[in-house]
Amino acid sequence: MQDRNTYSIVRQPPGIDDYMRLRKISGLTPFERDAAEIGLKGTIFASVVFHNETAVAMGRLIGDGGCFFQVTDIAVHPDHQGRGLGKMILASIMDYVESELPVSAYVSLIADVPANRLYEQFGFKETAPRSVGMSYLVKK
């Protein structure tokens, strides 16, 4: 078992290679590299957890900078799951949300089950039946 003290969190967006790798290995939908490079530029805030010098977890806050924000890309390498890294990432993001965003900001996310339980610990609530999450994937 790895020592928890070997983890460190850095408040920065992941590099493109780490982003692509962590999304894929954690089971998130992969993106084309060109799209990911553009998308990372839209990061409002992000944190990356490193084990030694390897990125093993990440999370981002994206948005328009004033009104609407979305927590996204919460990903933890499977070999490091169950050690509180997702919680560490979300705590870092929520510290930023609470200290830097306007009081009227709307922060949302799309939760995969059972990760919704983690988000509930930080005050997120389901919006259904008043509203439901919807998505559209561009296909060519």
Secondary structure as the mmCIF struct_conf table of DSSP 4:
data_model
#
loop_
_struct_conf.conf_type_id
_struct_conf.id
_struct_conf.beg_label_comp_id
_struct_conf.beg_label_asym_id
_struct_conf.beg_label_seq_id
_struct_conf.end_label_comp_id
_struct_conf.end_label_asym_id
_struct_conf.end_label_seq_id
HELX_RH_3T_P HELX_RH_3T_P1 ARG A 4 THR A 6
STRN STRN1 TYR A 7 VAL A 10
BEND BEND1 ARG A 11 GLN A 12
HELX_LH_PP_P HELX_LH_PP_P1 PRO A 13 GLY A 15
HELX_RH_AL_P HELX_RH_AL_P1 ILE A 16 ILE A 25
TURN_TY1_P TURN_TY1_P1 SER A 26 GLY A 27
HELX_LH_PP_P HELX_LH_PP_P2 LEU A 28 PRO A 30
HELX_RH_AL_P HELX_RH_AL_P2 ARG A 33 LEU A 40
TURN_TY1_P TURN_TY1_P2 LYS A 41 GLY A 42
STRN STRN2 THR A 43 HIS A 51
TURN_TY1_P TURN_TY1_P3 ASN A 52 GLU A 53
STRN STRN3 THR A 54 GLY A 63
BEND BEND2 GLY A 65 CYS A 67
STRN STRN4 PHE A 68 VAL A 76
HELX_RH_3T_P HELX_RH_3T_P2 PRO A 78 HIS A 80
TURN_TY1_P TURN_TY1_P4 GLN A 81 GLY A 82
BEND BEND3 ARG A 83 GLY A 84
HELX_RH_AL_P HELX_RH_AL_P3 LEU A 85 GLU A 100
BEND BEND4 LEU A 101 LEU A 101
TURN_TY1_P TURN_TY1_P5 VAL A 103 SER A 104
STRN STRN5 TYR A 106 SER A 108
HELX_LH_PP_P HELX_LH_PP_P3 ALA A 111 ASP A 112
TURN_TY1_P TURN_TY1_P6 VAL A 113 ALA A 115
HELX_RH_AL_P HELX_RH_AL_P4 ASN A 116 GLN A 121
TURN_TY1_P TURN_TY1_P7 PHE A 122 GLY A 123
TURN_TY1_P TURN_TY1_P8 ALA A 128 ARG A 130
#
